[in-house]
Amino acid sequence: MATEVKSEGGFVLPTAKVPAACVSPKSLIIFSKPKVGKTTLLSQLDNCLIIDLESGTDYVDALKVKANSVADIVTIGKAILAAEKPYKYIALDTISALEELCIPYAEELYSKTPMGKSWFTDGKLKYGTITQLPNGGGYAYLRQAFEKVINYVKTLAPNIILVGHIKDTLIEKNGVEFNTSDLQLTGKIKSITSANADAIGYLYRKGDKNIISFKTTDEVACGARPNHLRNQEIVISEIDKDGKMTSHWNKIYID
């Protein structure tokens, strides 16, 4: 039986289910409380370059480079492209820090607009930073800058890991107040980044094990598109009696 049919104009319509193109997440977000072991865990993923934005890799042996600005990330990216993309994974550690690093880039984008030209004097904004523009108008440019950087990094390797900090928020539901844990990013940056990810996992420690939860609950905002991760809790690493960590990244990346 034919699996496709050509319509008028040459457009091809499927007549049977098209097989899934991906199994493992191309874009993975991992967030946790501080000092749970995100960076150490990343260091155990083979062929993963960690782009360190917070000097969090100083005590870890890893494939790692430091970046203190968007310009640094571009320089690293050019070197990766010149080397013909040698890494299977690239981790941004952390995207919470990346948002801050994107402020000068956002101001540069704003300065090139008709409105921005009138607000810039001697290379500085009249309101101090892009986030202080009236009516929150600067956040659109911060979001644009953040998205541009993330999309650029996605061109550098087949799989991207975005590492973030946790943000606790007090909410009310059915008259009851409780804390929820979410990714520490601002407003629409958080919602767009989360929507574009294939999987969002909350990393936590239980005894001698580190666990990544992809379960969506009222307390933690997680989730995954890949079938093997959807609504699952994965033991991603464990520490033996000698303090040695064994990781299980093959439970996340199965192909």
Helices and strands as residue ranges (DSSP letters): E 4-6, E 12-14, E 27-32, H 38-43, E 48-52, E 64-66, H 70-82, E 89-93, H 95-111, H 114-119, E 120-121, E 124-125, G 130-132, G 134-136, H 139-154, E 159-173, E 176-183, H 187-196, E 199-206, E 209-213, E 223-224, E 233-239, E 245-247, G 249-251
